[in-house]
Amino acid sequence: MGPIVLGECDAALVGQLHDLKEGDVITFYEDDGFTAERFLQIQAERMLGAGETECITLAEHCGGKICCDDGKGRRIGAEILGESQVTGSIGLLKHLVCSGVCSVEDAFGAYSRMVDCGGFLPELHPEFFETL
C-alpha cells in the first residue's frame, strides 16, 4: 500500500492497516516503490484518480494484485495487470468466504451495509458468496 491510498484512510482504518503490516499481511511502500514517471504516465493516459493510479502502478512494479472499489479503476487495472490481478469489494468478500475467513452470512451482511450506505453494487443474494 502506498502513501496516497494510506492518506485516504480514516484513523481507525490506519490502525488496522498497521496491525496487518505488523503481521506481514500487507506491505507499505514509500521510497522503494515505482517511478514517478510511470505513475504520471498512467494517470495522464487513463484519467484515473491518484489512489487508483498508485495501486495499479505499485502492483505493476512489484507483481502484486489490487482490490479496487472503482469500476473504472478495476477495468484499467485489468488491462494493465491482467484480470486475475484485480478484484473489487464483492470479489474480496467471496474470497474471504471461500477461504474460511468469514461466513456467507457475514459477507452478505457486509454487502448489504455497503448497499445501505449508497454503494453502487449489483443486486445479489446470499448464495452468490458460496463459491468463487
C-alpha positions as CSV (number, residue, x, y, z in Angstrom):
1,M,0.0,0.0,0.0
2,G,1.3,3.4,-0.9
3,P,1.2,6.7,0.9
4,I,-1.6,8.2,-1.3
5,V,-4.0,5.4,-0.5
6,L,-3.0,5.3,3.1
7,G,-3.6,9.0,3.3
8,E,-7.2,8.4,2.1
9,C,-8.0,6.2,5.1
10,D,-9.5,7.3,8.4
11,A,-7.6,6.9,11.7
12,A,-9.3,3.7,12.8
13,L,-8.5,2.0,9.4
14,V,-4.9,3.2,9.5
15,G,-4.5,1.5,12.9
16,Q,-5.9,-1.8,11.5
17,L,-3.7,-1.5,8.4
18,H,-0.6,-1.0,10.7
19,D,-1.7,-4.2,12.5
20,L,-1.9,-6.1,9.2
21,K,1.6,-4.7,8.3
22,E,3.0,-6.0,11.6
23,G,1.5,-9.4,10.8
24,D,3.2,-9.4,7.4
25,V,-0.2,-9.4,5.6
26,I,0.3,-6.2,3.7
27,T,3.3,-4.1,2.8
28,F,3.7,-0.3,2.9
29,Y,5.7,1.2,0.0
30,E,7.3,4.5,0.3
31,D,10.5,5.5,-1.4
32,D,11.3,2.0,-2.7
33,G,8.2,1.8,-5.0
34,F,7.6,2.8,-8.6
35,T,9.0,5.8,-10.5
36,A,7.0,9.0,-10.6
37,E,7.3,8.9,-14.4
38,R,5.2,5.7,-14.7
39,F,2.7,7.0,-12.2
40,L,2.2,10.2,-14.1
41,Q,2.0,8.3,-17.4
42,I,-0.8,6.0,-16.2
43,Q,-2.7,8.9,-14.6
44,A,-2.5,11.1,-17.7
45,E,-3.2,8.4,-20.3
46,R,-6.0,6.8,-18.3
47,M,-7.5,9.8,-16.4
48,L,-7.6,8.0,-13.1
49,G,-7.6,9.4,-9.6
50,A,-4.3,9.4,-7.6
51,G,-5.3,6.4,-5.4
52,E,-6.3,4.1,-8.2
53,T,-3.2,5.1,-10.2
54,E,-0.9,4.4,-7.2
55,C,-2.4,1.0,-6.6
56,I,-2.0,0.0,-10.3
57,T,1.5,1.4,-10.6
58,L,2.6,-0.3,-7.4
59,A,1.1,-3.7,-8.4
60,E,2.7,-3.4,-11.8
61,H,6.1,-2.6,-10.2
62,C,6.1,-5.4,-7.6
63,G,3.9,-8.0,-9.3
64,G,1.1,-7.6,-6.9
65,K,-2.7,-7.6,-7.0
66,I,-5.2,-4.8,-6.4
67,C,-8.6,-4.6,-4.8
68,C,-10.4,-1.5,-6.0
69,D,-13.9,-0.2,-5.3
70,D,-13.9,1.9,-8.5
71,G,-15.2,0.2,-11.7
72,K,-13.0,2.3,-14.0
73,G,-10.0,1.6,-11.8
74,R,-10.7,-2.2,-11.9
75,R,-11.2,-2.1,-15.7
76,I,-7.9,-0.2,-16.3
77,G,-6.1,-2.3,-13.7
78,A,-7.2,-5.5,-15.5
79,E,-5.9,-4.0,-18.8
80,I,-2.5,-3.2,-17.3
81,L,-2.1,-6.1,-14.8
82,G,-4.4,-8.8,-16.1
83,E,-7.9,-9.9,-15.0
84,S,-6.5,-12.3,-12.3
85,Q,-4.7,-9.5,-10.6
86,V,-7.7,-7.3,-9.9
87,T,-10.8,-7.6,-7.7
88,G,-13.4,-5.4,-6.1
89,S,-15.2,-5.4,-2.8
90,I,-17.6,-8.2,-3.8
91,G,-14.8,-10.4,-5.1
92,L,-12.9,-9.8,-1.9
93,L,-16.0,-10.9,0.2
94,K,-16.3,-14.0,-2.0
95,H,-12.6,-14.8,-1.4
96,L,-13.0,-14.3,2.3
97,V,-15.9,-16.8,2.4
98,C,-14.1,-19.4,0.2
99,S,-11.0,-19.1,2.4
100,G,-13.0,-19.7,5.6
101,V,-12.2,-16.2,7.0
102,C,-15.9,-15.3,7.2
103,S,-19.3,-16.9,6.7
104,V,-21.8,-16.4,3.8
105,E,-24.0,-14.5,6.3
106,D,-21.1,-12.2,7.3
107,A,-20.3,-11.5,3.7
108,F,-23.9,-10.8,2.7
109,G,-24.2,-8.6,5.8
110,A,-21.2,-6.6,4.7
111,Y,-22.5,-6.3,1.2
112,S,-25.9,-5.2,2.5
113,R,-24.3,-2.5,4.6
114,M,-22.4,-1.2,1.6
115,V,-25.7,-1.0,-0.4
116,D,-27.4,0.7,2.5
117,C,-24.6,3.3,2.7
118,G,-25.1,4.1,-1.0
119,G,-22.7,1.7,-2.7
120,F,-23.4,1.2,-6.4
121,L,-23.5,-2.6,-6.4
122,P,-25.5,-5.2,-8.3
123,E,-28.4,-6.9,-6.6
124,L,-27.1,-10.1,-5.0
125,H,-28.4,-12.9,-2.9
126,P,-26.5,-14.8,-0.1
127,E,-25.9,-17.8,-2.3
128,F,-23.7,-15.7,-4.6
129,F,-21.0,-15.7,-1.9
130,E,-20.8,-19.5,-1.6
131,T,-18.4,-20.3,-4.4
132,L,-15.6,-18.5,-6.3
